[in-house]
Amino acid sequence: MGDGRDFDLVLQGATGFTGRRAAAELAGVAPPGFRWAVAGRDRARVEALAAAHGVDAVVADGLDPAAVDRLAARARVVISCAGPFSRYGDALVAACARHHSHYADLTGELPWIRQLVDRHHQACTASGTALIPASGFDSVPSDLGVMALVESLPEAAAVTGFVQLRGGLNGGTLASGIHLHERWRPADFAHPHLLDPDPDAGLRRAPAAPERPPVFPVPALHGWAAPFLMAPVNERVVRRSAALRAEGGAGYGRGFRYDEHLLLHGRGRARFMALALRTVEGLLQRPAGRRLLRWLGPRPGRGPSERSIRRGFARLTLVAGDLRRPVAVRRWHWHGDPGNAITVRCLVQTGLALAAGEAARGGVLTPAAALGRRLLDRLAAAGAVTEIPADR
């Protein structure tokens, strides 16, 4: 493209379980003439994967600043599956910011995202370089769904998200969750507006959060709500989107608030899920519990079967206004296992959109603030998501 770069896009962490799926997805959807490469720290595995897809191989260990600096200098866009991102991502993100290479990843590590904001947002805003963490199942569906709903409302409203899903866990996701709790305390990511440009100002401006028990009925949706493991990430990403879009005059309004929950059929199931989440959180906060999760869970590089991944799904229902008398309700069905198929398609389409020059601005951004409707349209065209008509 005459820009002096070797590649339009490089996929870092390509040889792990999620990375291999991302490479296969890219091979299937990359446009003709698109220059992409796979990258990772193990030369033999990277070269074998590159040969399988007929692309170039780049050897780069995320802990080697010189190697990732060379990688970033060669690529217009870098997308990364190499987690835990707070361990392997610091040097890579810094190199992308330095070389003005757009970047996206799959992280849900909130304190690390906050660090990226503090380190890189100002410089990347000035250079027009888009860095988009949380570009997978955390938090593209929630972020784009809320954006689409709010844009259709006549006035600002509180929005509540309800998630139904079926899927499995891969070893890399488990390793990232364990690393998050090894490195940070729960208090480090408890602030509800942690990712806002000014967290305390965001909290002062926001409407008061509703006082709801962990499990509560949702009559309008004929179900029961329970806590959702990924809600803390999705809520804070959506709130950052609202704040960033407000800077450009396209915010969600002073009456906007976002909360997210699981939606289940029956109070018993909801109570069971609430108990299960408390148990997992308790294990993650203790060294012995983390050792147990490592022993019980999948190892890095492993995950669910192909059949299980194909049968997975996520359904997001967004309710605007009072849950008993909603102003509006919109639903989206996301196809495939959330953590192993949806997340890959979200990341790949984010990377392709960045390579196509579709980012609205630079900075440490969210999917909605950087790409907005363009990314939602891409994902719909790729068959990743379908909006469910209001009468169904």
KEDRENLO-33198 format. One record per residue: x, y, z of N, C-alpha, C in turn. Coordinates in pm, whole numbers, plus 50000, padded with zeros to 5 digits. Last residue first. Layout:
KEDRENLO-33198
XYZXYZXYZ ...
end
This chain:
KEDRENLO-33198
459664887251856460054873451885460674872152023 459164913051783457994904851812458364890451845 461584924951714460964928351842459814919351879 464024902251571462894911651561462164913251694 467374901551659466114894251667464974904151661 470234905151461469284911551551467954904251544 473004884251464471714886851401470834893951501 476474879651404475384884251488474154886851403 478214868951215478514867051356477334870351446 478094872650944477274862151002477534859651149 479334894050832480134881950847479344870350907 477424913750861477704908750726478504895850730 477674917951138476424912651083476654906850944 480254928251145479974915851214478664909651166 479914952150999480864941850955480534928251017 478084965751159477694961751024478634950950971 479684969951386478464961951397478014957151260 481644986751275482014973551324480784964651338 480135009451211480885002551106481244988351149 479125019351450478215012251360478965004551252 482275019751614480835021851617480065013051521 485005025051640484485019751514482965020351502 485625038151886486565038051774485885035051641 483455035652057484045048852038484945049251916 482925007952046481905017452005482485031151976 485384996452142484864993452008483845003751959 487325023052296486425011552304485945008352163 490775033852320489365035152288488595022452321 493245054552349492885041552406491375041252410 493525071052025493475070552170493315056352218 491895085751736492935078551804492765079251955 488875079651542489815088251614490925079551671 487445061351398486965075151398487965084751459 488725036751181488715042451316488355057251310 488995026450927487655030050971487605035851111 491085016050770491065030250803489755035150858 491324989350737490604996550632490495011550661 492454981550974493304981350855492654988950740 490194983251137491314992351160492214993051036 488714962251026488184975851022489304986051044 490354940651087490114943950947489574958250933 490204941251372491474943051302491294947051156 487454936151405488044948651455489354951551384 487334910651297486654921551227487104935151276 488884897151493489304897451353488634908851278 487354901051729488724906051718489164907251573 484904888351661484944902451700486344908251683 485764862351615485194869951504485164884851536 486654855351872487584855351759487044863851645 484334856552026485454865252060486444866451945 482754836451909482334850451901483524859651925 484504814151976484094817251839483694831851826 485184813352244486044806452148485664808552003 483404824352421484824826352447485744820352345 480804817552303481224831352332482724833252343 480294797052022480744797452161481274811452194 477794809951791479014802951830479344804851976 476374841651725476484827651685477834821751726 474174861751903475544860151856475814845251838 471334880151868471804866351883473184865451821 469884907452039470844902651939471244888251971 467124929152095467794916452119468734913252004 465644956152278466274950952156467094938652191 463054976252393463754963552413464344959452279 462055006552557462444999152436463154986452477 460925013252796460775022652685461075015652553 459254989053004460414993852926460025004052819 458124984853281457484991853169458584997553079 459854970853443458454966753440457714972953321 462294983253417462184969253376460744964353370 462475015753277461995007253386461824992853338 464985018853019463975023853111463625013753217 465624993352788465775007552820464635011952910 467304963552772466044969652814466314984152852 468654939652564468844952752626467494959252650 469944907852549468694915552549468944928352626 471954886452375471974898652455470644905852437 473024853852366471914862752333471944874452429 475414832752227475134842852329473984851352279 476404798252183475734810552141475744820352258 477604766252055477504777152150476784789152094 478024747451863476714747451927476534759052025 480694751151792479644754051693478274755251760 481944742252026482094756251985481004760051885 481284715152026480824723652134480884738352094 482684707251796481234705751803480644714751910 485334712151871484734719751761483214718951765 485664713152233485674706452103485044715351998 487414738652430486304729852396486464723552257 491034737852473489704743552490488634733852447 494524746252519493424736852503492094743752528 496404765252571496504758352443495384748552418 496604759252920496804768352807497044760652678 494274733553034495614739253026495684749452912 491104736653203491914733353086493274740153090 490914730353567490554736453440491444732253325 491964718253797490684713653744490424718353602 494384731853840494374717253834493104712053767 493594758453848494584754153749494534738953730 491904757154071491344760353939492304756353828 493794751854273492734742154243492144744654105 495274775354270495924762654237494894751954201 493304792954353493844794354217494574781654176 492964783854616491864783054521492344784154377 495404790154727495014776054719493874774154620 495324818754706496334810754636495944796054621 492164834354647493034827154739494064818854663 490454844954464491064854354558492024847754655 489334824054324490304832554257491054841654353 487484813954510488664806054475489744814854411 485594834754508486304831354631487564823454604 484694833054245485374845254289486164842654418 483484807754257484614810054167485404822454211 481424813254445482424802854471483674805054386 479934832654318480584835954446481674825854478 479034817254100479914828754078480634832654207 477414798454231478584793954156479554805454133 475404815154334476274807754425477544803254354 474274823654094474824833654187475784826954285 473404799353992474464806653922475084817354012 471404792954181472554784154164473704791654096 469604813754138470284812654267471524803754257 468784807253879469444820053905470194819654037 467564782653918468754783553833469524796453861 465414791054084466394781354131467674781954051 463864808053926464614813654039465694804154088 463804805753571463564800053703464464805853810 465974809753323464604805453342464484799053480 468094839253330467854824853338466364822053356 470534861753241469104859253240468874844253234 473114880853405472664868753337471144868153342 473464916553359473184904653438473024892553346 474464950953390474374938553313474244926453405 473834985853339474074974653428473814961853350 474335020053272474305006353220474664996253327 472655050853212473355042153306473315028153246 471735084053124472205070753086472905063853202 470965109853158470155099653223470625085553194 472635124953000472855125153145472025114653217 473805107952699472895116352776473075114752925 475685095652543474445088352566473465096052655 477355116852297477245108952418475865102852434 478475131252089477565120152057477415110952178 480445150152124479085154852107478085144052074 482915140152185482675143952046481255148352019 482615133852450483645143752414483465148652271 480785113352438480315126452484481335137352450 482385092252370481485097552267480935111152308 483635088452618484425092352501483535098152391 481435081152782482245092852814483035097652693 480465058152657479575069552675480375082352700 482765041852675482225045852544481355058152557 482875038252951483935045852884483465050352746 480555022752981480595036053042481725044452984 481374999752845480235007552794480255021652853 483444991753019483744995252880482625003652821 481974986453250482964997253251483395001253111 480324965053169479744977453220480744988953212 482214945253097481324951052997480744964253043 483454939753348484224944653233483304951853135 481294931453512482164942653552482984948453436 480154909153359479474922053369480404933353414 481204884053353481874894253272481214907953280 479544869253527480984870053552481634881653477 476554882053650477254877153531478744879653549 473934874353886475194880953851475874874053733 470624870153742471684866153833472954873653796 467094872553690468444877853672469364872653781 464624853053531465254857653654466684862053624 461844859153304463004852153357463484858153487 460244874253126459814860953171460994852753225 460774899753070461494889952990461194875653033 459214913353250459084917153109459774907253017 460054903053501458784898853441458674901953293 462594892953640462484902353529461214898653453 463544889553987462724886053871462744897053766 466954885254105465664892254105464874888553979 469834882254295468874874954213467524882154220 471104902454442471844895054340470944887354243 468744930454457469434918954514470204911554406 469304964854379468714952054344469454940954417 469064996954348469314987654458468574974754429 470605012554065469435006854131469844997254243 472855040054097472615026254056471405020754130 472105073554010472345063554115472015049754063 473605086453710472455084053797472765073153898 476845102253703475975091053670474765090453762 478535122153797477535125653695476495114753675 480205108953978479345120054025478245123153926 481515090753810480645085653916479705096653966 482995108253652481985099653591481015094353693 484715118653844483745127553780482625119553713 486185095553898485365101554004484335111253947 487445089653643486515080553709485615087053813 487845105053361487975109153501486985100653581 487465086953146488595096353146488895101753286 486565054553281486205067953235487455076753230 487215030653398487795033553266487395047153211 485815029953642487275028753641487885033253509 483305033553749483685041553632485205041353614 483155017253973482225014853861482535022853735 485975002354115485355015254082484435013553961 487264977754137485914979054189485224991854147 489834969954085488934971253970487484972754013 491124969854327491784976754216490894977954093 489734953754500489544968154512490144975754394 490734928054440489404931954391489174946954398 494224932854348493194930054448491844933754389 496414917654104495634928554159494644923654264 497794893854044498494906754033497754918054103 496074872854077497394872054139498054885754145 493914880153926493744879954071495054877754146 495054878153669494434890653713494334891153865 495744851153657496804861353665496254874753713 493204839753633494034836753751495124847453767 492414850053385491644852953504492434850453631 494404838953219494284853453233493504857253357 493864811553244495164816853288495114831853308 491304810353125491474807053267492784812853320 492014817152864491094825652939491214823053089 493674795352800494204808852802493324818452879 491984772752807493034774352905493614788252913 488444780252765489764775752718490834779352820 485164768952826486314776552874487574771152810 482044771452639483054764952721484224774152750 478494779552631479874779152582480804772552680 475664798652600476144784852612477534784452553 473664824852752474764819452672474964804552695 472174856252792471974841852796473054835652708 472114886952960472874877852875472424863452900 470854918952963470634905453012471244895652911 471314952853061471604941852970471404928453038 469604982853085469994970753156470174959553055 469895017753085469845005553005470334993953091 468205048553133468995037753190468805025353104 468205072552866467535063452957468555053953018 467625101852666468505093252746467695084652842 465245099352392465935106452500466725096452583 464525082952181464275097352168464955105552277 466875057952069465955063152170465725078152151 468815048451901467425047451854466415053451951 471185050352037471015058851918469585058651866 470845030152226470785044152269470555053452150 471175006952062469925009852132469805024552166 473815009551971472715009051875471385012151942 475235009552219475335020752126474135021152032 474574984052315474124995952387474175008152296 475894968552115474454967652136473904979852207 478574975152146477894978952022476374978252036 478974965152411479324978852374478584983352248 478194938052405477534947752494477744961952447 479984927652200478514926652193477794936852280 482704936052291482084940852168480564939352168 484534933752492483174937152530482374941852408 484404901052546484564912952629485224923452538 484644889852300483354888752366483284898552482 487004915352214486434902152192485034901452249 488384938152277487764937352144487254923452111 489894949352491488534944152511487764943652381 491654978052347491574965852428490124961552440 492604994752098491264990352140491364977352218 494085023351987494375011452068493035007052128 494735042051707493665036051786494175023551856 496355072151651496545057651662495495051851756 496515099451626495455092451553495595077451555 498245113951780498785107651659497725100951573 496645122851994497335132651909497805126551777 495835098652101494835107952052495475117951955 498285088952181497625082352068496465090752014 498885106052397499775105752280499075099552159 496675100152572496945113752524497795113652397 496835072052619495675078252556496005091952497 498995059152748499015060852603497885069252543 498855056753031500145057352963500055062652820 496145056253103497035066053166498345067653089 495245034652944494665048052931495635058552984 496775013953049496955017952909496405031852885 495705012653308497095016553290497365020953146 493155003353245493305016553306494745021453292 493844977953155493264987453060493395001653114 494674967553402495654969453295495124979053189 492294966053545493354975053591494404977553484 490794946953372490424960953389491554969853440 491184924853147491944928353268491804943353294 490304912852927489264917353018489894921953149 491644913552591491774914352736490464918052805 492074909452324490944902552386490894904352537 492964938252115493204925452182491934920352248 494524959951873493334954851941493674941552006 496004988951723496134976951805494774973051862 497905006951474496675004251546496774990651614 500985022251510500315010351458499055008051540 502875041651577501575045651522500905033951448 505085034351717505165033451571503855037051501 504215038151981505425045051934505485045351781 502035020952002501845035252021503015043151962 503384996651961502355000951867502095016051879 505034996452189505634996952056504625001351951 503104994652390503985006352385504635007752248 502064969452329501214981352317502064993952309 504384953752380503764953952248502894966352230 504914957452651505904961852552505284962852413 502434947052765502954960552791503894965452681 501594920252725501144930852636501784944352653 502094899552900502734899052768502424910952678 500744907053137502084901153143502784902653008 498324916853069499124925153159500524919453177 497364895552921497844907452850498644916652941 498164861452947497584873253009498204886152954 497614864152586497384867652724498144858452817 497614870752278498684866352370498434871452511 496214878552065495584868252147496524863552257 496044909751901496764900651989495834891252064 496814927451604495794922051693496434910851774 498104956151460498444944151536497224940151615 498534973051153497624969151261498194956651328 500764977351002499824988451015498864985951131 503994965451091502554963051075501744975951087 506634969051156506344962851026504854962350995 506754978951412507264987551304506894982151166 505904957051561505024968651546505454977751431 508244940551539506944936151490506044948251462 510184955851668510334952751526509004948351464 509044955151923509244968051857509404965951706 509184928651987507864934151958507954948051897 512014926852013511294918651916509924924451884 512614944552222513174946952089512414939151983 511214933452445510844946552389511384948952249 510004903752509511224908752446510904922252380 507644892952587508524897852693509844903252641 506484883052357505914894952418506754900852529 508594873452099508174870552236507664883552298 508274866951770508344878151865507774873651998 508614860051441508944854751573509124866551668 506334857451187507124867151263507364861251401 505644844450866505814842051009506704852951068 503234849450601504554850850662504504848050812 501034823550471501374837350505502754837650569 499684798950432500324805750320500644820350346 498724784350637497834794650583498454802350467 500784766950694499444761350676498504771450612 502904784450738502914775950618501524770450590 502134794850987502224803550870502184795550741 502384771951145501074778151127501064787151004 505154767851126504224757451081502844763151057 506124791451239506404788551098505494777651044 505194788551503504764799851421504974796851274 506554765351585505094765451580504564776851494 509254773451564508774761851491507254762051477 509404796751734509664797351590509054785651515 507404809751968507984796851933508154795951781 506094834151996507444832952049508154820052010 504434848851707504464842451837505904840251878 502284856851430503444859451515503294852251648 501354858251085501144852951220502434854751299 500234884350863501234874750910500814869851048 498944898850557498924895950700499924885150734 497714918550323499034913750368499004911350518 495274912550082495524916950220496814910550271 494544903049838495684912149845496024917049983 491114900149919492214897249826493324907749838 490404901250279490144904650139491334901550050 489894874450507490754885450463490504888550316 488434851850577487704864350552488584875850504 490024829150619488754827750548488114840850508 492214837550761492444831050631491164830250550 490924846050995491534855850904491744849850765 490234820851101489194830551065489744840950967 492764810051147491864803451053490744812851008 493654828451340494374827051213493494820351109 491824823551545491854836751481492574836151347 492544797651613491204800051559491144813651490 495064802651711494914793951595493544795851531 494414818951934495184824351822495054815851697 493154801452109492374812052046493094817751925 495424784552162494114779152123493284789652050 498434798652010497614793852120496264789152071 499694810451796499804795951809499054790351929 499544838251790498764830751692498774815751714 500434861051916499864850351996499084840451912 499404885351671500324880951774499644870351863 498944890951346498254884351456499284878951554 499224920451165499944909151223499124904051342 498354936850862497944932150994498854920551036 499694945950643498494953250684498104949450826 503274946550643502014939650662500874949450692 505484962650603505454949650538504064943350539 505254997550527505064986350619505014973250541 505285018350346506545014150405506435002750503 503015023550212503155030150341504445026150412 502135011249981502985022949970503205030250099 500804987950000500005000050000500845012750000 
end
